[in-house]
């Protein structure tokens, strides 16, 4: 998520607010694109019913479901965010890990393949004693270093004879 503004004050009695826009606010913003804020440590989408720019650095916004000044006060002072398109590019799939060096306990090896199966996706890992199939589960991945192309796995006892 990319911080793009802050809700600064009420604008009228029907829940409209003024928003101070940061320099990163996109020029091509569309009202169909949700904005997000944090309420009680939860990320909440805010859908715009109207969005009117007031110069380059501010806007007047009416959010759906915020139709009174009292409701608008609940989000007053909150930062607003948009989904960061560049951050989505940073996402990876398990297939991206093929070729990474792996550490499992004291053993070292390489991820040589990935088998995508809805029920039980598997990494094929080559260790000194041969190839092993290991569940490709996030809970087994202790650390990933993309720059060094390394990964540390912590497997349940008995899953891989060590």
N, C-alpha and C positions, 0 to 999 in steps of 0.2 A: 504494500500500500504506500502511496505517495501523498504526503501532507500537501494540500493545495490551498488551504485557507482556514479562517477562524470565524465562527459565528460571533458577531460583536454586539449587536443590540436588536431590540424589537423594532419593528416597523409597522405600526398600526395595531389594531386590536384583534385581528383575525389570524394571528400566528405567523405573519410574514416577518422575516428577519433580514438584517443587513449582514453581509459576509465580507470580510476583508480577504481579498484574494492574494495569494503568494505569487511570486514570479513564475513558479512552476505550473500555475493553473493553465490548462490547455486553451489555446485560442479557439479551437474547433470543438469545444465542449457542447454536447447535445443533451437536452433535457431528458432524453430517453435513457441516458447513462446514469446509473445511481451514484450518489455520493455516499460516503460512509462516515460515521462518527463512533465514538466509544461512549457507552452508557453502562455504568456499573461494571466496568472491565470487559464488556461484551461489545464486539463490533456490530453495529446496527446500520443497515442500508437506509438511506434517505432518498426517496423518489421525489423529484421536482415536479410540482404542478405548474410553476412558473419560475423563470430565471431571467432577470433583467440586469444586464451589466450597467454599472454606473462608472463609466470610464474604464481604465485598464485595471485598477486596483480594488474595485469593490463591485458588489452586486446585491440586488434585493431578490430574495428567494422565498417562495412558498412551497413548503414540503407537504406531501400527501400525509394525512393523518395528524398533522399539526395544525389545528384550526382555531386555536385560542392562544392568547398571550400566555396563559398559565402553562400550557403544554410547551410552548416555545421556550419558556424560562428553563425547562428541564435540560435543554441542550445549549443554553447560553454560555458562551466562552469556550465551547468545545472546538477542537480542530476538526476540519473535514478532510477526507481523503478520497482519492480515486484509486482504482486498480492500476497498478504500474505495469504497463505493457512490457517494459524491459525486464521486470522481475519475473514475469511469466516465461521469458526466454531463458531464465536461469534454472528453471525446473529441469529435472532429469528423469530418465526412465532407468530401470534396472539394466536394460540393454546397453546404456551408456557406460556401464561399469565393466564391460568386457575389456580385458587387457589390464585391469588394475591389479596391482600386487596386493595380496591379502595376508593378514596375520590372524591366525586362529590359535590362541594360547601362545605356545612357543614355536609353533610351526608356521612356515611361510610358503606361499604359493601364488598362483595367478588365476584370476577368473578367466576361463577360456570360452565359456558359452553361457547363454541364458535360455531357459526353456519356459516360455510363457504359457502357463496353464491356469485357467480360472480357479481351479480348486487348489492347486499346489505349485506355484511357480518355483523354479529351481535354478540355482547357479551351478554350473559345472566348474569345479575348482581343481586345478592340477597341483598336487603336493608332491613331495619327494617319493612317496610310495604309490603314486598313481592318481587317477582321476576319481573325484568324489562328487556326488550330488548333494547339495545343501539347500534347504528351503530358503527362498529369497523373501525373507520377512523383515520388515523394518525393525522389529523388536530384537533381532539378532545383530543388527548393525550398530556397533558402539561408536564408530567414527569413520568419516570419509574425508580425505584430503584430495580435492580435485586438482590442485596445482601439482602435487607429487604423484597423483594417480595411485593412492594407497587407500586401503580400507581395513578396518579392524572388526572382526566378527567375534561375538561371544555366544557360543552355542550351548544348549542344554547338555548336561552330562549324558554320555551314552549316544548322542546323535552322530558323533564322529569318533571312531576309535582312535585315541591319541597315544 
